[in-house]
Amino acid sequence: MKKTLFTLAITTFLAGTMLTGCQSSTEKAENNLQEAKENVSEARQDLKEARQDSVTEYQKFRQNYEERIIANEKSIADLKAKISAQKKENKANYEEKLASLDQKNRDLKKKLQAYKEDETDWEKFKTEFSRDMDELGKSFKDLTTDNVK
């Protein structure tokens, strides 16, 4: 009797442990589905933040270079006024150089306005445009240095 009671108690304990320890397949599927939904929600939030950061960076970049282009336009106007006071032989040379710089400035302005936000080309565009603007700035400095001589 003790042996039967002891065997029955152990069997009941093991059966209870197994039943409470195991989850049904539907409960597992529900847990997996809930985790997947949370992961998708987090991924969407990360993507949204990344896009906002990218737009913000692009807007700052565009504003900065639009200001530089406007400053270049003012410099061109100032240089035109200075060139008008130059001697005839120097005047034609300076006007030619200034016309070239003015065209480059207008081309860069069009390039900046025509650019559409595209994540794959952003870094390439930013690098090339910055390089072109720096070269234009150096050309302006070279031209004004020549004017001083």
Phi, psi and omega in degrees: 000316177297320181294318179293316179295319179295317178296318178295320180294315180294317179298316179296318179298313180296318180295319178295319178296317181292320181291320180281333181279335182264139175259151177285162182295329179290323178294320178296317180296320179296318178296316178296320179296318180296318178296319179296318178298318178296318179297318179296317180298316178295319180296319177297318179296317178297318179296318179299315179295320179296319178295319179296319178296319180296316179296317180297316179297316180297316181296319178296316179300310182298315180298316180301312183283333173296321177295320179294322179295318178297319177297321177297319179298321177294319179297321178297316179297318178296318181293325177298320178294319179292323182294326181299337179271356182284165175292157184301318184292326178279331186299314181297319179296314180294321179296322178295313179297318181294321177298321178296316179295321179298318179295317178299319180297316179295321178297318178294323178297316178296319180298319180293318181289328183281342184292129175255141182297115179222115188302328185286327183262357188302309183298318180296314179300314182299316181295311181295317183294318178299317179298314180298319179293322178295319178296320178296319177298319177295322179296321177297317179296319179296319181294318180289329176295319177296324180295328183288328183297000000 
